[in-house]
């Protein structure tokens, strides 16, 4: 535990990896807002259409999809000048095409444009990127992580006290223990994954070699 606690510190300096971890453990899926009306892809698409310049949004798609999005962009510009209704329909078509290609580039399915509000932690991450200050986000994520660790640890401690009273009680302890351990291991994995982006192959190999043996359950 001392080793894991020590290695948790670098994660606080890499909020993106930790944000992904917390959201994944909390809801069973990592929330994304690239397919929402308030997300950066749609926002930049609207700006590109108003300025008539497709270049700034090419970064959101793989290189092999550039021609498709350029063709869609030209077609959209030609249609949107025909009136308000045509503009709305043309813009929607282009935005859906862009988001579909972007999601495909991420290896994710396209399920439509969503009007749902951005998850608070994602909005916080975007704000930190805009402001260039991560203090509030780091504090919030660190607090959430600490609360989750304590809750899972306390659950494991509580069930361990009665684990030998019955088979059912023992299974309750095993479930709590596995949940707790996998959460900690998930944090450790996220740290190593984040570090690999900065250390390069040699640093990553060293970090992996030094990590404790993985628990199998």
trRosetta pair geometry for C-beta under 8 A, 3 or more apart (Angstrom, degrees):
i j d omega theta_ij theta_ji phi_ij phi_ji
1 4 5.7 -56 -147 39 35 110
1 5 6.1 36 155 -22 69 107
1 184 7.9 -64 -116 -149 73 152
2 5 5.7 -54 -145 37 30 112
2 6 6.3 32 155 -20 63 106
3 6 5.8 -57 -152 35 29 111
3 7 6.3 16 156 -10 65 111
3 212 7.0 119 93 -38 149 118
4 7 5.9 -65 -146 43 30 104
4 8 6.4 44 151 -38 65 99
4 184 5.6 11 -173 -178 158 110
4 187 7.1 82 -175 87 106 117
4 188 5.7 -71 -128 -74 94 113
5 8 5.6 -43 -154 14 33 118
6 9 6.4 -37 -179 -1 41 112
7 10 6.7 -35 -171 23 56 103
7 11 7.7 61 139 -19 65 103
7 188 6.3 50 99 -123 135 80
7 191 5.3 111 153 136 100 168
8 11 5.4 -55 -166 29 52 121
8 12 7.1 57 143 -27 74 94
8 145 7.8 167 -167 140 126 142
8 187 6.1 -3 -108 156 97 129
8 191 6.9 -110 -105 -72 36 137
9 12 5.9 -50 -163 21 40 111
9 13 7.6 28 146 -9 64 102
10 13 5.5 -60 -163 37 48 110
10 14 6.6 19 148 1 76 109
10 191 5.8 98 75 -152 107 102
10 194 7.2 175 130 91 105 124
10 195 6.5 34 133 -75 150 104
11 14 5.7 -72 -146 52 40 94
11 17 6.5 -105 -143 86 86 114
11 18 5.0 107 166 -68 103 116
11 187 6.6 -52 -63 -174 172 88
11 190 6.2 64 -123 105 123 106
11 191 4.8 -76 -63 -91 103 89
11 194 6.6 131 -113 31 67 152
12 15 7.5 17 -167 -73 37 72
12 18 7.2 30 -90 -32 38 161
12 138 5.5 75 -178 -161 85 107
12 141 7.6 166 -127 90 68 109
12 142 5.5 29 -118 -84 112 114
13 138 7.8 18 -88 -118 34 132
14 17 4.8 18 127 21 112 113
14 18 6.6 128 94 -12 71 95
14 191 7.8 137 49 -124 131 53
14 194 4.0 114 130 -172 164 147
15 18 5.6 -68 -146 48 38 107
15 19 5.6 46 157 -30 76 106
15 125 6.7 -173 122 -113 121 95
15 128 7.2 13 65 87 157 168
15 134 5.9 -167 -12 -163 140 124
15 137 5.2 44 -149 129 162 118
15 138 5.7 -107 -76 -84 118 69
15 141 5.7 150 -140 15 94 161
16 19 5.7 -51 -144 31 27 113
16 20 6.6 28 156 -18 61 103
16 125 6.9 96 -97 -147 71 131
16 194 7.6 146 70 -113 88 113
17 20 5.8 -55 -156 33 31 112
17 21 6.5 31 149 -20 64 107
17 190 4.5 147 157 179 108 99
17 191 7.4 143 119 -79 145 30
17 193 6.1 162 -136 85 132 105
17 194 4.0 -93 -24 -68 159 117
18 21 5.4 -52 -148 35 37 114
18 22 6.2 33 157 -18 69 104
18 141 5.3 99 116 163 124 136
18 145 6.6 -49 -171 -65 118 139
18 187 7.7 28 -119 -134 86 82
18 190 6.2 118 -83 139 51 145
19 22 6.0 -56 -146 37 28 107
19 23 6.2 22 160 -12 64 111
19 121 5.7 170 -147 153 106 121
19 122 7.7 124 171 -84 135 57
19 125 5.9 20 -101 -73 171 134
19 137 7.8 -29 -73 179 121 113
19 141 6.0 -76 -78 -110 72 136
20 23 6.2 -63 -146 42 25 106
20 24 6.1 26 157 -22 64 112
20 30 5.3 0 -151 -127 80 130
20 190 7.2 173 73 -128 101 124
21 24 5.8 -61 -149 36 25 111
21 25 6.3 14 160 -9 64 110
21 186 5.7 145 -152 144 111 106
21 187 6.3 104 170 -95 158 56
21 190 4.6 -51 -61 -68 135 156
22 25 6.1 -62 -146 42 28 103
22 26 5.9 22 159 -19 66 115
22 121 7.4 -139 89 -155 126 169
22 141 6.4 -151 -12 -148 154 89
22 144 5.7 60 -149 115 145 129
22 145 6.2 -95 -86 -76 117 82
22 148 7.3 -174 -129 -13 90 156
23 26 5.8 -59 -138 39 28 110
23 27 6.1 -24 179 24 65 110
23 29 7.7 -47 141 98 93 45
23 30 5.3 87 99 -129 117 59
23 31 5.5 -105 -176 14 139 91
23 119 7.3 71 -121 140 129 162
23 121 6.6 -157 -69 72 111 144
24 27 7.4 -88 -139 53 15 74
24 28 7.3 8 -174 -160 52 7
24 29 6.8 -61 -124 164 61 6
24 30 5.0 -18 -75 -67 89 83
24 186 7.8 -149 87 -174 123 140
25 148 7.1 84 111 -168 138 152
25 183 6.2 76 -136 -121 149 93
25 186 6.6 136 -67 103 123 164
26 148 7.9 -95 -78 -97 90 137
27 31 7.0 38 59 -43 152 100
31 119 4.8 77 108 -19 158 149
31 122 6.3 -106 103 -43 113 133
32 35 6.7 58 107 13 104 92
32 108 7.5 -5 28 -160 162 176
33 36 4.5 -45 -162 22 77 125
33 38 6.9 -41 176 81 124 83
33 39 4.1 179 136 -92 82 107
33 40 7.9 89 102 4 96 75
33 118 4.8 19 -112 -121 155 93
33 119 7.0 -146 -55 16 116 84
33 122 5.3 135 -10 144 127 153
34 39 5.0 170 -114 167 22 150
34 40 7.0 -37 -113 50 70 83
34 41 4.9 62 -165 -8 79 129
34 60 8.0 164 -159 -155 118 115
34 99 6.9 157 139 -139 82 90
34 102 6.1 -134 159 127 128 134
34 103 7.0 163 102 -77 121 80
34 106 7.7 126 61 -25 159 153
35 39 6.7 44 25 16 18 157
35 41 7.5 -2 -76 53 38 137
35 99 5.2 106 -117 -173 75 128
35 103 6.3 27 -69 -69 120 126
35 110 7.2 169 -116 -141 136 69
35 111 7.0 78 148 54 161 79
35 112 7.3 96 168 91 121 38
35 113 6.1 -143 175 -116 76 46
35 114 5.8 65 117 11 88 98
36 39 4.4 113 57 -25 80 105
36 42 7.0 -111 97 8 41 137
36 113 7.2 117 -128 -172 22 68
36 114 4.8 -46 -103 76 73 92
36 115 7.1 128 -156 -106 82 13
36 116 6.1 -88 -119 60 121 74
36 118 6.4 171 87 -79 159 76
37 42 5.4 -109 -143 116 35 164
37 113 6.2 77 -65 166 77 109
37 114 7.2 -127 -12 90 78 45
37 115 5.3 14 2 -110 128 62
38 42 7.3 12 0 66 9 125
38 43 7.1 28 -169 -56 35 110
38 117 7.3 11 24 -140 148 46
38 118 5.5 -104 91 -37 126 109
39 42 5.4 85 62 18 80 99
39 43 6.7 -148 97 -7 37 97
39 118 7.1 142 -77 -92 70 111
40 43 5.5 -59 -138 41 31 114
40 44 6.0 24 167 -14 68 109
40 126 7.4 -173 -53 -124 110 124
41 44 6.3 -62 -149 39 22 102
41 45 6.3 26 152 -24 61 110
41 57 7.6 89 -155 -148 65 104
41 60 5.2 119 -121 -147 96 151
41 98 6.4 175 170 129 107 112
41 99 5.7 117 122 -96 141 80
41 102 5.6 -86 -127 -10 148 175
42 45 5.4 -54 -146 33 32 116
42 46 6.5 35 156 -22 65 101
42 95 5.6 43 -127 -155 85 120
42 98 8.0 149 -91 85 52 125
42 99 6.9 4 -67 -67 86 119
42 113 6.9 98 -89 -142 136 119
43 46 6.1 -54 -156 30 29 110
43 47 6.8 24 150 -14 62 107
44 47 5.5 -54 -149 39 38 113
44 48 6.2 44 152 -24 68 104
44 56 6.1 -133 -176 125 113 110
44 57 5.2 156 126 -93 110 94
44 60 7.2 161 74 -37 136 136
45 48 5.6 -53 -148 34 31 113
45 49 6.5 31 154 -19 64 105
45 57 5.7 80 -90 -116 62 152
45 94 6.6 170 -180 122 119 101
45 95 5.1 129 117 -107 153 79
45 98 5.2 177 -100 54 134 165
46 49 5.9 -55 -151 34 30 110
46 50 6.5 27 153 -17 64 107
46 91 7.2 43 -110 -164 74 123
46 95 7.5 15 -59 -87 75 120
47 50 5.8 -57 -149 37 32 110
47 51 6.2 14 158 -5 67 112
47 56 7.4 -45 98 84 112 145
48 51 6.1 -67 -143 48 27 99
48 52 7.9 -163 165 13 55 5
48 53 5.8 -109 -149 78 73 62
48 54 5.8 73 179 -109 127 38
48 55 8.0 -176 -131 45 113 48
48 56 5.7 -156 -88 59 105 103
48 57 4.8 -58 -47 -17 157 124
48 73 7.4 -64 137 -133 120 123
49 52 7.4 31 -173 -72 28 41
49 73 7.7 -145 -94 -146 75 84
49 76 6.6 -72 -122 127 112 129
49 77 7.2 -167 -148 -82 75 78
49 80 7.0 83 -178 -12 118 172
49 91 6.0 82 -178 -117 174 95
49 94 6.7 130 -83 86 126 154
52 77 6.2 78 -125 -121 86 135
53 56 6.4 62 114 1 104 98
54 57 6.2 -76 -170 47 57 101
54 58 6.6 73 140 -50 84 94
54 69 6.9 155 -171 129 126 96
54 70 5.7 133 116 -112 164 69
54 73 4.3 18 -90 -161 130 173
55 58 5.9 -43 -156 0 37 116
56 59 7.3 -43 175 8 42 106
57 60 5.5 -33 -176 16 70 117
57 61 7.8 41 142 -1 77 100
57 69 7.4 -135 108 161 106 139
57 98 6.5 -32 160 -142 132 138
58 61 6.4 -75 -162 46 47 94
58 66 5.7 28 -145 -120 112 98
58 69 7.0 163 -107 85 69 139
60 98 6.6 42 95 177 134 101
60 101 8.0 95 115 93 89 97
60 102 4.7 -32 156 -101 98 120
60 105 8.0 151 149 45 54 149
61 65 4.5 -97 162 80 123 124
61 66 6.8 161 94 -74 117 55
61 69 5.7 157 26 -30 163 149
61 98 7.0 -111 -52 -153 122 68
61 101 4.6 8 -123 126 123 118
61 102 5.6 -88 -83 -78 73 64
61 105 5.7 177 -148 -36 51 148
62 65 5.1 85 64 7 79 103
62 101 7.5 -129 26 169 81 95
62 105 4.4 179 -30 -116 97 116
63 66 5.8 -20 -166 -23 45 115
65 68 5.2 -53 -167 40 69 116
65 69 5.9 60 139 -18 89 105
65 101 4.6 151 172 -163 155 129
65 104 7.8 127 -73 76 151 122
65 105 7.0 -102 6 -64 142 114
66 69 6.1 -66 -149 41 30 102
66 70 6.0 29 157 -20 69 111
67 70 5.7 -56 -143 38 30 112
67 71 6.2 32 157 -20 65 106
68 71 5.9 -57 -150 35 28 110
68 72 6.4 25 153 -16 64 108
68 97 7.4 -147 143 175 101 118
68 101 6.7 167 90 -91 128 143
69 72 5.5 -52 -145 40 35 112
69 73 6.2 43 152 -28 65 104
69 97 6.6 161 -112 128 72 111
69 98 6.1 75 -131 -99 117 76
69 101 6.1 -110 -65 39 111 165
70 73 5.5 -50 -147 31 31 116
70 74 6.6 31 155 -17 64 102
71 74 6.0 -53 -151 34 31 108
71 75 6.4 28 153 -15 64 109
72 75 5.7 -58 -148 41 31 112
72 76 6.1 35 154 -24 66 108
72 93 7.3 -148 -166 130 107 95
72 94 5.4 148 146 -119 106 77
72 97 4.7 -135 -158 104 166 165
72 98 7.7 -161 95 -52 143 76
73 76 5.7 -56 -148 34 28 113
73 77 6.5 28 155 -18 63 105
73 94 6.4 86 -97 -140 51 127
74 77 5.9 -54 -150 34 30 110
74 78 6.6 29 153 -20 63 108
75 78 5.8 -58 -152 35 31 113
75 79 6.4 20 156 -12 66 110
75 90 7.7 -155 124 -149 75 105
76 79 6.0 -63 -146 40 30 104
76 80 5.9 28 163 -25 69 112
76 90 4.6 139 -148 167 72 102
76 91 6.7 100 -167 -84 121 40
76 93 6.5 -169 -97 78 102 104
76 94 4.1 8 -83 -58 155 131
77 80 6.2 -51 -132 31 26 109
77 81 7.3 26 167 -22 56 104
78 81 7.1 -67 -170 24 24 106
79 82 5.9 -50 -172 9 49 120
79 86 5.4 -138 163 170 83 107
79 87 7.8 169 118 -87 76 39
79 89 7.5 -82 141 87 130 95
79 90 4.0 169 92 -92 117 136
80 86 6.2 178 -120 119 29 86
80 87 4.0 68 -159 -119 81 69
80 90 4.3 -131 -66 73 81 143
80 91 6.2 73 -103 -47 127 84
81 86 7.8 -41 59 99 28 127
81 87 7.5 83 -55 -81 21 96
82 86 3.9 -10 74 66 103 168
82 87 7.6 -175 53 -45 65 70
83 86 4.7 86 57 15 79 107
83 87 6.7 -138 97 -12 37 91
84 87 5.6 -56 -146 33 27 115
84 88 6.5 28 157 -20 63 103
85 88 5.8 -51 -151 32 32 111
85 89 6.5 24 155 -11 64 108
86 89 5.9 -59 -147 42 31 107
86 90 5.9 29 157 -19 68 112
87 90 5.9 -57 -140 40 25 109
87 91 6.1 25 161 -19 63 110
88 91 6.1 -58 -146 37 23 109
88 92 6.4 24 156 -19 61 109
89 92 5.8 -56 -149 35 29 112
89 93 6.4 33 153 -22 64 105
90 93 5.7 -53 -151 33 32 114
90 94 6.5 26 154 -15 65 106
91 94 5.9 -57 -149 38 32 108
91 95 6.1 29 156 -18 67 109
92 95 5.9 -56 -144 38 29 110
92 96 6.2 28 158 -18 64 109
92 113 7.8 -128 -153 19 82 151
93 96 6.1 -61 -149 38 25 108
93 97 6.4 25 154 -20 63 108
94 97 5.6 -56 -150 35 32 112
94 98 6.3 31 154 -19 67 106
95 98 5.8 -54 -147 36 31 111
95 99 6.2 24 158 -13 66 108
95 113 6.4 33 125 -83 115 147
96 99 6.0 -56 -142 41 29 106
96 100 6.1 35 156 -24 64 109
96 110 8.0 97 -174 176 77 135
96 112 7.7 -26 -128 -137 106 50
96 113 6.1 -97 -92 -31 79 113
97 100 5.8 -56 -147 34 27 114
97 101 6.5 21 158 -13 63 108
98 101 6.1 -62 -151 39 28 106
98 102 6.2 27 153 -20 65 110
99 102 5.4 -54 -144 38 33 114
99 103 6.1 32 158 -19 67 106
99 110 6.5 121 119 -133 87 112
99 113 6.2 128 33 -85 166 88
100 103 6.1 -57 -148 37 26 107
100 104 6.3 26 154 -19 62 108
100 110 4.1 -3 -121 -91 73 163
101 104 5.6 -53 -145 37 32 113
101 105 6.4 37 153 -23 63 105
102 105 5.7 -56 -154 33 30 114
102 106 6.8 23 150 -14 63 105
103 106 5.6 -58 -154 38 36 109
103 108 4.6 -88 -173 82 86 95
103 109 6.7 -19 146 108 127 16
103 110 4.7 144 64 -79 145 76
104 107 7.5 45 -177 -75 34 21
104 108 7.4 -111 -76 59 23 54
104 110 6.8 -32 -46 -35 84 106
111 114 7.9 21 96 -49 96 107
118 122 5.2 -120 175 86 99 114
118 123 4.6 120 106 -62 122 96
118 126 7.6 -26 166 7 157 140
119 122 4.4 80 65 8 90 109
119 123 7.0 -163 88 -9 43 86
120 123 5.6 -56 -147 37 32 112
120 124 6.2 34 154 -22 66 105
121 124 5.4 -49 -148 35 35 116
121 125 6.5 40 150 -23 64 101
121 137 7.8 103 -157 -142 72 92
121 140 7.3 -167 -114 120 88 130
121 141 7.2 95 -145 -83 118 92
122 125 5.5 -49 -150 32 35 113
122 126 6.5 35 151 -17 64 103
123 126 5.7 -53 -150 37 33 111
123 127 6.3 35 150 -21 65 106
124 127 5.6 -52 -146 35 32 113
124 128 6.4 36 153 -22 64 103
124 136 6.8 -127 -159 111 111 105
124 137 4.9 150 146 -99 110 95
124 140 6.5 -54 178 52 167 154
125 128 5.7 -51 -149 33 31 112
125 129 6.6 32 151 -19 62 105
125 137 6.1 103 -87 -133 54 146
126 129 5.6 -55 -152 35 33 113
126 130 6.4 32 151 -18 66 106
127 130 5.6 -55 -148 38 33 111
127 131 5.9 16 160 -5 69 113
127 136 8.0 -32 100 70 123 131
127 137 7.7 166 71 -56 95 115
128 131 6.1 -62 -136 49 27 99
128 132 7.7 166 170 -17 54 3
128 133 6.2 -112 -142 82 70 48
128 134 4.7 61 -164 -102 130 61
128 136 7.2 -153 -83 58 101 91
128 137 4.6 -45 -57 -11 144 141
129 132 7.6 25 -176 -71 24 43
133 136 7.3 58 121 7 100 91
134 137 5.1 -69 -164 53 67 111
134 138 5.1 69 138 -29 94 106
135 138 5.9 -59 -143 37 24 109
135 139 6.3 23 160 -18 63 109
136 139 5.8 -57 -150 36 28 111
136 140 6.3 25 156 -17 65 109
137 140 5.8 -57 -145 38 30 109
137 141 6.1 22 161 -12 67 110
138 141 6.1 -58 -141 42 26 105
138 142 5.9 28 159 -21 64 113
139 142 5.9 -58 -144 38 24 111
139 143 6.3 24 157 -20 62 108
140 143 5.9 -58 -151 34 28 110
140 144 6.5 24 154 -16 64 107
141 144 5.7 -54 -148 37 33 111
141 145 6.2 32 155 -19 66 107
142 145 5.8 -56 -147 38 29 111
142 146 6.2 30 155 -20 64 107
143 146 5.8 -55 -146 36 30 111
143 147 6.4 29 156 -18 64 107
144 147 5.9 -56 -149 36 30 111
144 148 6.4 28 154 -19 65 108
145 148 5.8 -57 -149 36 31 110
145 149 6.3 30 155 -19 66 105
145 187 7.2 101 -158 -107 123 128
146 149 5.8 -54 -147 35 30 110
146 150 6.4 28 156 -16 64 108
147 150 5.9 -57 -148 38 29 109
147 151 6.2 30 155 -21 65 108
148 151 5.8 -54 -146 35 30 112
148 152 6.4 21 159 -12 65 109
148 183 6.7 -147 142 -173 111 143
149 152 6.1 -63 -148 41 28 104
149 153 6.0 26 157 -18 66 112
149 183 7.0 -176 -100 122 64 128
149 184 7.1 80 -125 -83 101 86
150 153 5.7 -57 -142 40 28 111
150 154 6.0 27 160 -19 65 110
151 154 6.0 -57 -146 38 25 109
151 155 6.4 27 154 -20 61 107
152 155 5.7 -51 -147 34 32 114
152 156 6.5 31 154 -17 64 105
152 176 7.4 168 -165 -172 67 77
152 179 5.8 -139 -143 118 112 96
152 180 4.0 158 152 -103 106 78
152 183 5.4 145 7 30 178 153
153 156 5.8 -57 -151 37 32 109
153 157 6.3 31 152 -19 67 107
153 180 5.9 114 -79 -142 46 130
154 157 5.6 -52 -143 38 33 113
154 158 6.1 35 156 -22 65 107
155 158 5.8 -54 -146 35 28 112
155 159 6.4 16 161 -8 64 109
155 176 4.5 -147 131 -148 98 120
155 179 7.4 -23 91 77 137 128
155 180 6.9 -173 68 -61 99 114
156 159 6.3 -62 -144 43 27 101
156 160 6.1 35 156 -31 63 109
156 173 7.2 79 -152 -158 60 70
156 176 4.5 177 -89 134 58 105
156 177 5.0 101 -133 -88 111 57
156 179 7.8 -161 -66 64 101 89
156 180 4.4 -42 -42 -15 136 156
157 160 5.7 -54 -147 27 27 116
157 161 7.3 36 155 -29 59 97
158 161 6.3 -52 -168 15 32 112
158 176 7.6 -113 60 -170 85 169
159 162 6.6 -77 -160 51 43 88
159 163 6.3 72 145 -70 74 89
159 169 7.2 180 -165 -176 82 72
159 172 4.8 -142 -146 122 128 95
159 173 4.0 -180 132 -93 106 65
159 175 7.9 -78 157 58 172 82
159 176 4.5 138 28 21 145 149
159 177 7.7 -121 81 -35 123 82
160 163 5.3 -22 -145 -23 38 123
160 173 5.3 107 -84 -139 49 122
160 176 7.9 -119 -40 83 76 129
160 177 7.5 90 -73 -69 100 109
162 165 4.7 -28 -175 2 82 128
162 169 4.7 -94 128 -168 95 135
162 172 7.9 0 85 71 103 127
162 173 7.6 -173 73 -56 64 115
163 169 5.7 -170 -125 131 25 92
163 170 4.8 76 -176 -108 75 60
163 172 7.5 -146 -106 67 70 83
163 173 3.8 -12 -100 -16 111 159
163 174 7.9 112 -140 -34 117 69
164 169 7.4 -50 37 96 17 122
164 170 6.7 61 -86 -79 33 101
165 169 4.6 30 59 35 95 163
166 169 4.5 97 53 7 80 102
166 170 6.9 -140 95 -6 43 86
167 170 5.5 -55 -150 36 32 114
167 171 6.4 32 153 -19 66 104
168 171 5.8 -54 -150 36 31 109
168 172 6.5 36 149 -23 63 103
169 172 5.5 -50 -152 31 34 116
169 173 6.7 35 150 -18 64 101
170 173 5.7 -53 -154 33 35 111
170 174 6.5 35 150 -19 67 104
171 174 5.5 -49 -145 35 37 113
171 175 6.3 40 155 -21 66 103
172 175 5.9 -52 -150 34 29 112
172 176 6.5 25 153 -14 63 108
173 176 5.8 -60 -149 40 32 108
173 177 5.9 32 155 -22 68 110
174 177 5.6 -56 -142 38 28 113
174 178 6.2 27 159 -18 65 107
175 178 6.1 -56 -146 36 26 108
175 179 6.3 26 156 -18 62 109
176 179 5.8 -56 -148 37 29 112
176 180 6.2 28 155 -18 64 110
177 180 5.8 -58 -148 38 28 111
177 181 6.1 21 159 -15 66 111
178 181 5.9 -57 -139 41 28 107
178 182 6.0 23 163 -16 65 111
178 217 4.8 168 -127 161 113 163
179 182 6.2 -60 -143 39 22 106
179 183 6.5 26 156 -23 59 108
180 183 5.9 -60 -155 30 27 112
180 184 6.7 20 154 -13 64 106
181 184 5.9 -58 -152 38 34 108
181 185 6.1 30 152 -16 68 109
181 215 5.8 -48 158 72 135 156
181 217 7.4 118 79 -27 131 144
182 185 5.4 -53 -141 42 35 112
182 186 6.1 45 153 -28 65 102
182 217 7.2 -98 -61 40 110 135
183 186 5.6 -50 -151 29 29 115
183 187 6.8 31 150 -19 61 100
184 187 5.7 -50 -155 31 35 112
184 188 6.5 34 148 -17 65 106
185 188 5.4 -53 -148 38 36 115
185 189 6.2 39 152 -21 67 104
185 214 7.1 85 -149 -140 135 78
185 215 6.6 -126 -70 36 145 103
186 189 5.7 -51 -146 35 31 112
186 190 6.4 33 153 -20 63 105
187 190 5.7 -55 -151 35 30 112
187 191 6.6 35 150 -23 64 102
188 191 5.7 -50 -153 29 33 114
188 192 6.7 28 153 -14 64 104
188 211 6.8 124 162 -145 121 120
189 192 5.8 -56 -150 39 34 108
189 193 6.1 34 152 -21 67 108
190 193 5.6 -54 -144 37 32 113
190 194 6.2 32 157 -19 65 105
191 194 6.0 -57 -149 37 27 108
191 195 6.2 26 154 -19 64 110
192 195 5.6 -56 -145 37 30 112
192 196 6.5 41 154 -33 63 101
192 204 7.5 95 178 -145 88 78
192 207 5.3 164 -133 135 93 127
192 208 6.6 94 -164 -79 137 69
192 211 6.5 -24 -76 -67 142 141
193 196 5.8 -48 -154 19 30 115
193 197 7.8 34 150 -23 57 95
194 197 6.3 -50 -171 18 39 111
194 198 7.8 11 146 1 64 106
195 198 6.1 -74 -163 45 44 100
195 199 5.5 23 155 -14 84 121
195 203 7.0 -124 149 135 99 116
195 204 7.1 154 106 -99 90 71
195 207 5.8 139 100 -93 141 169
196 199 6.0 -62 -123 44 31 101
196 200 8.0 -152 -171 21 57 6
196 203 7.4 174 -119 94 48 96
196 204 4.1 49 -120 -101 93 120
196 207 7.3 -129 -72 50 78 142
198 203 7.5 -59 97 90 65 156
199 202 7.2 -124 151 75 92 64
199 203 2.4 -119 170 94 116 143
199 204 5.5 154 84 -45 119 65
199 206 7.8 -122 168 45 143 105
199 207 6.8 127 47 -20 171 127
200 203 5.4 89 54 17 68 102
200 204 6.9 -132 100 -8 31 96
201 204 5.7 -60 -146 37 28 112
201 205 6.3 30 159 -21 65 105
202 205 6.0 -54 -151 33 29 110
202 206 6.6 27 153 -17 62 106
203 206 5.7 -57 -152 36 34 111
203 207 6.3 32 153 -19 68 106
204 207 5.7 -55 -147 36 32 110
204 208 6.2 30 156 -17 67 107
205 208 5.9 -56 -146 38 29 109
205 209 6.2 30 155 -22 64 109
206 209 5.7 -56 -148 35 29 112
206 210 6.4 20 157 -15 64 110
207 210 6.0 -64 -150 39 29 106
207 211 6.7 40 153 -39 64 100
208 211 5.8 -44 -151 11 34 115
211 214 8.0 33 123 -59 114 77
